[in-house]
Structures are given as structure tokens and as C-alpha cells.
Amino acid sequence: MQRIVWCLALTLLSTVSTNEDLDHQFSGCWHNQLSSFLNIVVHIDGGITGSYQSSVSETGLQANGSLCGYHQGPQHPTFGFVVKWTSPNTKDSISVWTGQFFKGPEGEILETVWLFRSSVDKERNNWDATKVGQDYFFRYVGTCPV
């Protein structure tokens, strides 16, 4: 019985330590190749919350949104999150990202693939409503703009 309790305690301690390490690695401000900003808060339960500021939109104006999602794995975590756009120029749109965190000799990077869905007024216009792309986010040093 003592062995089981001891193993359980060690497992719980290693989980807490791993999540704290992940929080330290993954949380914070990131910027991508298009000068958009992502501010992530990693929660110990596997959740992700934060905010997103895009310098790219169909109208050419800055777009802002709040995000929520999840992450998996302690070493090079995979993750996914949804951005609910709150700016007037994007309020009928939603975006999703999925990717993985890597830490290597060149630094930290979030490699992602995204889908952007805009609202259309008729089903026949549906063919052009979803866009697909790829982003590379790098750790931002300084005061995060979002």
C-alpha cells in the first residue's frame, strides 16, 4: 500500500513540475512573421487563454480577439486555440490555430497552421469563406502590445 501511495505522490509531483515548466516555456507574448501578436496564458489544467492582435485583415485594419484552447504534452507540447474576433471589421469571423511548441538552438518557436472563417450571406458564396495558412510565432521580448 505504501508503495502505491508513494508512486501516486511522485506521479503527481512530476505532473505539477512538468506543467510549471510548460507554463514557464509556453506562456507569454509571441509575434509572427506578419507582425501579429499573441499573448498566451497556460493553465495547469491544460487550458490556454489570452488575446490576439492581427496586423492582417481583409479591410487592412488591425483586428483584435480573445482566445481559448488547450495544450497537450510536457516536452514539445501540441496545442490548439480559437480566436473570437472582437473588432468591428472582423466580428462575424472566427479563426483556429493548431501547432506545436519547439525549443532549439535558434530559440523558441510556435509552428502553426490556421483556418480563418468569414461569414457569407448565401450558401453559394461558401466556396471562398475559409482561408488556410501557416504562421511561425517567435518569443517577443519587451512589453506585449496585447
C-alpha positions as CSV (number, residue, x, y, z in Angstrom):
1,M,0.0,0.0,0.0
2,Q,2.8,2.4,0.9
3,R,4.4,1.7,-2.5
4,I,1.2,2.7,-4.3
5,V,0.8,5.9,-2.3
6,W,4.5,6.8,-2.9
7,C,4.2,6.2,-6.7
8,L,1.0,8.3,-6.8
9,A,2.7,11.1,-4.9
10,L,5.7,11.0,-7.3
11,T,3.4,11.0,-10.3
12,L,1.5,14.0,-9.0
13,L,4.7,15.9,-8.2
14,S,6.2,15.2,-11.6
15,T,2.9,16.4,-13.3
16,V,2.9,19.6,-11.3
17,S,6.6,20.2,-12.1
18,T,6.0,19.4,-15.8
19,N,3.1,21.8,-16.0
20,E,5.0,24.5,-14.2
21,D,7.9,24.1,-16.7
22,L,5.4,24.2,-19.6
23,D,3.9,27.4,-18.1
24,H,7.3,29.0,-18.0
25,Q,8.2,27.9,-21.5
26,F,4.9,28.4,-23.3
27,S,3.2,31.4,-21.6
28,G,3.9,34.9,-22.7
29,C,4.0,37.1,-25.7
30,W,4.7,35.9,-29.2
31,H,4.9,37.6,-32.6
32,N,4.7,36.1,-36.1
33,Q,6.2,36.8,-39.5
34,L,3.5,39.3,-40.3
35,S,3.9,41.4,-37.0
36,S,0.8,40.0,-35.4
37,F,0.9,39.4,-31.6
38,L,-0.3,36.5,-29.5
39,N,-0.4,36.7,-25.7
40,I,-0.8,33.2,-24.1
41,V,-1.6,32.2,-20.5
42,V,-1.2,28.4,-19.9
43,H,-3.3,26.9,-17.2
44,I,-2.3,23.9,-15.1
45,D,-5.5,22.0,-16.2
46,G,-4.4,22.1,-19.8
47,G,-6.3,25.2,-20.8
48,I,-4.9,28.2,-22.8
49,T,-6.4,31.7,-22.7
50,G,-5.2,35.0,-24.0
51,S,-5.5,37.6,-26.7
52,Y,-4.6,38.1,-30.3
53,Q,-3.8,41.2,-32.3
54,S,-3.6,40.8,-36.1
55,S,-1.9,43.3,-38.3
56,V,-3.5,41.5,-41.3
57,S,-7.2,41.7,-42.2
58,E,-9.3,41.8,-45.3
59,T,-10.0,45.5,-44.6
60,G,-6.4,46.4,-43.9
61,L,-7.2,47.4,-40.4
62,Q,-5.8,45.9,-37.2
63,A,-8.1,43.1,-35.8
64,N,-8.3,42.1,-32.1
65,G,-9.7,39.0,-30.5
66,S,-9.7,36.8,-27.4
67,L,-8.6,33.2,-27.4
68,C,-9.1,30.0,-25.6
69,G,-7.9,26.5,-26.2
70,Y,-5.9,23.5,-24.9
71,H,-2.4,22.1,-24.9
72,Q,-1.0,18.5,-24.6
73,G,2.3,17.2,-23.6
74,P,5.2,18.4,-21.5
75,Q,8.3,18.4,-23.7
76,H,7.2,19.9,-27.0
77,P,3.5,20.5,-26.4
78,T,0.9,20.4,-29.1
79,F,-1.9,23.0,-28.8
80,G,-5.0,24.4,-30.4
81,F,-6.9,27.6,-29.8
82,V,-9.8,29.5,-31.2
83,V,-9.8,33.3,-31.6
84,K,-13.2,35.1,-31.3
85,W,-12.6,38.3,-33.2
86,T,-14.0,41.4,-31.4
87,S,-13.0,44.2,-33.8
88,P,-15.9,45.6,-35.9
89,N,-14.2,44.7,-39.2
90,T,-13.9,41.0,-38.2
91,K,-16.8,40.4,-35.7
92,D,-18.5,37.9,-38.0
93,S,-15.3,35.8,-38.4
94,I,-13.5,33.2,-36.3
95,S,-10.0,31.7,-36.6
96,V,-8.4,28.5,-35.3
97,W,-4.8,27.6,-34.9
98,T,-3.2,24.2,-34.2
99,G,0.5,23.7,-33.8
100,Q,3.5,22.7,-31.6
101,F,6.0,24.4,-29.4
102,F,9.7,23.8,-30.1
103,K,12.8,25.0,-28.3
104,G,16.0,24.6,-30.1
105,P,19.4,26.3,-30.7
106,E,17.7,29.1,-32.7
107,G,15.2,29.8,-29.8
108,E,11.6,29.2,-29.1
109,I,9.0,28.8,-31.8
110,L,5.4,28.0,-32.2
111,E,4.8,26.4,-35.6
112,T,1.1,26.6,-36.5
113,V,-1.4,26.0,-39.2
114,W,-4.6,28.2,-39.2
115,L,-8.1,28.4,-40.6
116,F,-9.9,31.7,-41.0
117,R,-13.7,31.5,-41.5
118,S,-15.7,34.6,-42.5
119,S,-19.4,34.8,-42.7
120,V,-21.2,34.7,-46.0
121,D,-24.7,35.8,-46.8
122,K,-25.6,32.9,-49.1
123,E,-24.5,29.2,-49.3
124,R,-23.4,29.7,-52.9
125,N,-20.7,32.1,-51.6
126,N,-19.4,29.4,-49.2
127,W,-16.6,28.3,-51.6
128,D,-14.4,31.3,-50.6
129,A,-15.3,31.7,-46.9
130,T,-12.5,29.7,-45.4
131,K,-8.8,30.5,-45.8
132,V,-5.9,28.3,-44.7
133,G,-2.4,29.4,-43.8
134,Q,0.7,28.9,-41.7
135,D,2.3,31.0,-39.0
136,Y,5.6,30.9,-37.2
137,F,5.5,32.7,-33.8
138,F,8.7,33.7,-32.0
139,R,9.1,34.8,-28.4
140,Y,8.6,38.6,-28.1
141,V,10.9,40.4,-25.8
142,G,9.5,43.6,-24.4
143,T,6.1,45.0,-23.4
144,C,3.5,42.9,-25.1
145,P,1.1,45.1,-27.1
146,V,-1.9,42.8,-26.3
